[in-house]
Amino acid sequence: MSTIPNPFESRRGISERRETNPDLQQERDGASFDSMQLTHFLDGGSDGTYRRRHIENLALSDPEYDFDRESSQLSLDEAFKTALKHHVQLVRKTKEFGFKDKDYDIYNYFAHYLNPSSQVKKRLWRSGGPMFELHANQFQQEKWLKDIKDHRIIGCYAQTELGHGSFLRGLETTAEYDKERGEFVLNSPTLTSTKWWAGTMGWCANHALVMAQLMTEGKNRGPHPFLVQIRDMDTHNPLPGIAVGNIGPKYGLDAIDNGFLRLENIRIPRMNMLMKHFEVHPDGSYTPAKNAKVINGGMLRIRCQIPSQSASILAKAVTIAIRYSCVRRQSEMQPGAPEPQVLDFQTQQEKLFPILAQAYAFTFTGKALTKLFEEGIQEGLNGDPSKLLELHAQSSVLKAYMTSRGVTGIETCRMACGGHGYSRFSGFPTLLTGASASVTVEGDVTVLLLQNARYLIKCFEGKVKDAQCAYLLKEGYSRPKLGGKLKIDTILDCMAFRAKLHVNQAFTQMSQLKLKGVKSSAAWNTSSVAWTEAAIAHAEYISMKAFADTLPEIPNGPVRVALHNLCLLFGLHVLVRSSSRVLIQADYLSADDLSQLELSMLELYEAIRPDAVALVDAFDFTNRHLMDSVLGRYDGKVYEHINKRAEEYNHGRPEVHPMYEKYLEGLIKSRM
Ligand SMILES: Cc1cc2nc3c(=O)[nH]c(=O)nc-3n(C[C@H](O)[C@H](O)[C@H](O)COP(=O)(O)OP(=O)(O)OC[C@H]3O[C@@H](n4cnc5c(N)ncnc54)[C@H](O)[C@@H]3O)c2cc1C
């Protein structure tokens, strides 16, 4: 292994300073704060930064994580091979270094990002893992958990079928209990019952956690998890009765072998149904779970992690776009003046600064959600169903909102980089395809928004108490006082009012339909667009609240001022750009108020501009984190690297492409 660089010198060393593009260096020199102060805050202190960088450097300096070509240029097989090699190295190194808990997460996260097209592999590799740990009783944990953790059992989570994903009860795979032999018999009775999409099922997994309809005592007890061995432990061949394979090329994430699975009379022992919360007894009698929601608990954990990952991906995209926008000079702002940095155009700021504000808001919201999960999951599983409900509602709406905003944010950043943004060397394609998978995996965006909306109804009616939804019961919102210096509390109050307004409108629309005799289910469907808007407005409010709640933790000074401005911008942008109509209709804001808010927003762009680079530097991404983007490099040597990568691309290729002779030559030389 090559020498491990000093965690504090490796990315901010003197030599880097000398080599940095002068425009970017000027941005850093002119910022109102040292970005490292903010990095420390994000890491929970300078020790946190030191430790994180040290662990990242262990991965960065490990030659086994070779990474010659951007993974989007690899064939599917090459991408898979590289990811697999990296993963095995990751498992070895994690053991060797003895990483646990947070250290494990940092190493695991970073090493996986060395091969970005496998970025969700870390989740999927043992994706049955969270479900297994949640549902396995003590006997089952003792029997299998060590093998799962040691990667002898390579698991996958097989819920989705060809015909059903979102609607769990619609699954068709069956698991029928045979009490004579004390076994379950699993079958895929139809084409549409074929398990589809499970990550690592295609080529890697030797076991699957299969969700199947449990049939016992002649009754269907609904979907339950079953641990099924699918490949031989010696030869890796599919076991008799099992048809398994890869579902083929996807939109992205080439390194992940998503698979299909068909089961024909597969017999497994009774104890292979995970039975911590429900049980099938030897005589076939069934004890249901105390809390029916527990079946979704494993997904909950992953859903609570995805928002933080979305925040990180968005932060990467905006880092690339802002650094590039400081290096890129184009056009004339004043006749005869030097060409400006494109970030000086107000329109460029309108594209990028709200995304920068989102990246921070999502970072803090993701942290708050992780905390809520850690506090709530045990209480929930130990019998307080309200905690599970709250977690489910929060994670659903934040996952849906943040992943979908992440995708639009990345694409906006890509467009903000002009032609070079469209090059694969920009890093955007890999970020985008990874992010767009997150919108769908672990729950479709609309389905999750609507699940949250049902929870909002309960809170709105006062049937469920949840501090995050207390604003729904608050009466007497008064019109905001907008004179003088704009306060975060004022904007937060507007966001709360706006979210309540959306909930109220959807609720009224649905209730009126019911009063007219429309059936509940039809009334729900007819008002569902309004409900998705309400859920989004709720997510926007709680994201701004998480941001605002974080500000007092930052010591007084320029860092706090910079984040204060971003927090205000986050709320203002939502109010001005996506709610003006409803707020005026509700007589909450006048047209003049909105003009004033818009003016404040544009003034914030000017305030944020000098700190834009420091604010993205503070995320402390290495070039590797940024998919080796030629546009987002820390040193800003954009043109040199665009050119270098093109030269590398052409290296070893003949100057005249062989297809010239085959097709083009005849066309050019013909005398048609
Ligand atoms: C990269 C990737 C990895 C995956 N990995 C796994 C895995 O490891 N294991 C696994 O089991 N699955 C996996 N999946 C499957 C994934 O979980 C499902 O695709 C996802 O939950 C969406 O379900 P669906 O495909 O049934 O979509 P559908 O529900 O069919 O969605 C189609 C459309 O119908 C709409 N719709 C559906 N129901 C409603 C409703 N009630 N109200 C309004 N609109 C509705 C949706 O909004 C969407 O617009 C993976 C998928 C991807 C893309």
PDBQT file of the ligand as one rigid body, heavy atoms in Angstrom, charges set to zero:
ROOT
HETATM    1  C1  LIG A 701     -32.407  -0.046  -9.085  1.00  0.00    +0.000 C 
HETATM    2  C2  LIG A 701     -33.512  -0.796  -8.414  1.00  0.00    +0.000 A 
HETATM    3  C3  LIG A 701     -33.214  -1.698  -7.410  1.00  0.00    +0.000 A 
HETATM    4  C4  LIG A 701     -34.229  -2.419  -6.793  1.00  0.00    +0.000 A 
HETATM    5  N1  LIG A 701     -33.902  -3.342  -5.841  1.00  0.00    +0.000 NA
HETATM    6  C5  LIG A 701     -34.876  -4.113  -5.300  1.00  0.00    +0.000 A 
HETATM    7  C6  LIG A 701     -34.555  -5.149  -4.362  1.00  0.00    +0.000 A 
HETATM    8  O1  LIG A 701     -33.400  -5.346  -3.984  1.00  0.00    +0.000 OA
HETATM    9  N2  LIG A 701     -35.562  -5.925  -3.889  1.00  0.00    +0.000 N 
HETATM   10  C7  LIG A 701     -36.861  -5.733  -4.259  1.00  0.00    +0.000 A 
HETATM   11  O2  LIG A 701     -37.725  -6.469  -3.789  1.00  0.00    +0.000 OA
HETATM   12  N3  LIG A 701     -37.199  -4.747  -5.131  1.00  0.00    +0.000 NA
HETATM   13  C8  LIG A 701     -36.247  -3.943  -5.665  1.00  0.00    +0.000 A 
HETATM   14  N4  LIG A 701     -36.575  -2.947  -6.565  1.00  0.00    +0.000 N 
HETATM   15  C9  LIG A 701     -37.973  -2.747  -6.922  1.00  0.00    +0.000 C 
HETATM   16  C10 LIG A 701     -38.550  -1.473  -6.319  1.00  0.00    +0.000 C 
HETATM   17  O3  LIG A 701     -38.613  -1.572  -4.917  1.00  0.00    +0.000 OA
HETATM   18  C11 LIG A 701     -39.920  -1.227  -6.937  1.00  0.00    +0.000 C 
HETATM   19  O4  LIG A 701     -39.738  -1.091  -8.327  1.00  0.00    +0.000 OA
HETATM   20  C12 LIG A 701     -40.541   0.021  -6.361  1.00  0.00    +0.000 C 
HETATM   21  O5  LIG A 701     -40.974  -0.214  -5.044  1.00  0.00    +0.000 OA
HETATM   22  C13 LIG A 701     -41.720   0.519  -7.197  1.00  0.00    +0.000 C 
HETATM   23  O6  LIG A 701     -42.678  -0.467  -7.327  1.00  0.00    +0.000 OA
HETATM   24  P1  LIG A 701     -43.252  -0.902  -8.758  1.00  0.00    +0.000 P 
HETATM   25  O7  LIG A 701     -42.112  -1.229  -9.641  1.00  0.00    +0.000 OA
HETATM   26  O8  LIG A 701     -44.274  -1.927  -8.491  1.00  0.00    +0.000 OA
HETATM   27  O9  LIG A 701     -43.910   0.398  -9.326  1.00  0.00    +0.000 OA
HETATM   28  P2  LIG A 701     -45.457   0.612  -9.601  1.00  0.00    +0.000 P 
HETATM   29  O10 LIG A 701     -46.161   0.635  -8.292  1.00  0.00    +0.000 OA
HETATM   30  O11 LIG A 701     -45.966  -0.317 -10.619  1.00  0.00    +0.000 OA
HETATM   31  O12 LIG A 701     -45.403   2.084 -10.190  1.00  0.00    +0.000 OA
HETATM   32  C14 LIG A 701     -45.812   2.456 -11.518  1.00  0.00    +0.000 C 
HETATM   33  C15 LIG A 701     -46.583   3.786 -11.444  1.00  0.00    +0.000 C 
HETATM   34  O13 LIG A 701     -47.820   3.563 -10.769  1.00  0.00    +0.000 OA
HETATM   35  C16 LIG A 701     -47.984   4.524  -9.746  1.00  0.00    +0.000 C 
HETATM   36  N5  LIG A 701     -48.730   3.924  -8.628  1.00  0.00    +0.000 N 
HETATM   37  C17 LIG A 701     -48.630   2.665  -8.130  1.00  0.00    +0.000 A 
HETATM   38  N6  LIG A 701     -49.467   2.511  -7.086  1.00  0.00    +0.000 NA
HETATM   39  C18 LIG A 701     -50.099   3.680  -6.914  1.00  0.00    +0.000 A 
HETATM   40  C19 LIG A 701     -51.068   4.161  -5.987  1.00  0.00    +0.000 A 
HETATM   41  N7  LIG A 701     -51.557   3.393  -5.014  1.00  0.00    +0.000 N 
HETATM   42  N8  LIG A 701     -51.501   5.435  -6.106  1.00  0.00    +0.000 NA
HETATM   43  C20 LIG A 701     -51.004   6.243  -7.066  1.00  0.00    +0.000 A 
HETATM   44  N9  LIG A 701     -50.067   5.852  -7.962  1.00  0.00    +0.000 NA
HETATM   45  C21 LIG A 701     -49.626   4.586  -7.886  1.00  0.00    +0.000 A 
HETATM   46  C22 LIG A 701     -46.572   4.897  -9.328  1.00  0.00    +0.000 C 
HETATM   47  O14 LIG A 701     -46.539   6.193  -8.729  1.00  0.00    +0.000 OA
HETATM   48  C23 LIG A 701     -45.837   4.869 -10.655  1.00  0.00    +0.000 C 
HETATM   49  O15 LIG A 701     -45.996   6.123 -11.276  1.00  0.00    +0.000 OA
HETATM   50  C24 LIG A 701     -35.578  -2.209  -7.182  1.00  0.00    +0.000 A 
HETATM   51  C25 LIG A 701     -35.875  -1.281  -8.187  1.00  0.00    +0.000 A 
HETATM   52  C26 LIG A 701     -34.862  -0.581  -8.797  1.00  0.00    +0.000 A 
HETATM   53  C27 LIG A 701     -35.206   0.401  -9.882  1.00  0.00    +0.000 C 
ENDROOT
TORSDOF 0
